[in-house]
Amino acid sequence: MKIKLLAIGKTDDKNLQILIDDYQKRLKHYIGFEFEILPDIKNVKNLSQKQQKEKEGELILKKLKPTDTLIVLDEKGKEFSSVGFSDFLQKKMNSGIKQLVFVIGGPYGFSQEVYKKTQGKISFSKMTFSHQMFRLFVVEQIYRAFTILKNEPYHHQ
């Protein structure tokens, strides 16, 4: 299995990007991992929230292959502990899927078209995080999950 993380818009903070890059590099020891940035939507001031979600949704859906398993990172999704998230990833690997795709949506969430293609929703917290920081949290938690699965000392209980 491979894991892909999709996010709208680039990370502006160089310090966050350095940390994201570090965890991406660490992850390559465990699994094929790709972090793809989708371009920001142009002229968002002229778009309604719904129109912006639809345009972002089109970008997201164009990046999916028919065999991909799509999981949206959504505040209304299922919450996991770090160990629970590692179990979730193990079950996905055991199921034989080719690629698991996590998506961080734009500021207003996802279009209905994206939700229709989704095979699951995960919430990292009831709190709201900046999209910039959240990318780091997601990559770190994927890394943490693999260290848990490999019984490595990164995670402490």
Stockholm file with secondary structure:
# STOCKHOLM 1.0

chainA/1-157         MKIKLLAIGKTDDKNLQILIDDYQKRLKHYIGFEFEILPDIKNVKNLSQKQQKEKEGELILKKLKPTDTLIVLDEKGKEFSSVGFSDFLQKKMNSGIKQLVFVIGGPYGFSQEVYKKTQGKISFSKMTFSHQMFRLFVVEQIYRAFTILKNEPYHHQ
#=GR chainA/1-157 SS CEEEEEEESCCCCHHHHHHHHHHHHHHTTTSEEEEEEECCCTTGGGSCHHHHHHHHHHHHHHTCCTTCEEEEEEEEEEECCHHHHHHHHHHHHHTTCSEEEEEECBTTBCCHHHHHHCSCEEESCSSCCCHHHHHHHHHHHHHHHHHHHTTCTTSCC
#=GC SS_cons         CEEEEEEESCCCCHHHHHHHHHHHHHHTTTSEEEEEEECCCTTGGGSCHHHHHHHHHHHHHHTCCTTCEEEEEEEEEEECCHHHHHHHHHHHHHTTCSEEEEEECBTTBCCHHHHHHCSCEEESCSSCCCHHHHHHHHHHHHHHHHHHHTTCTTSCC
//
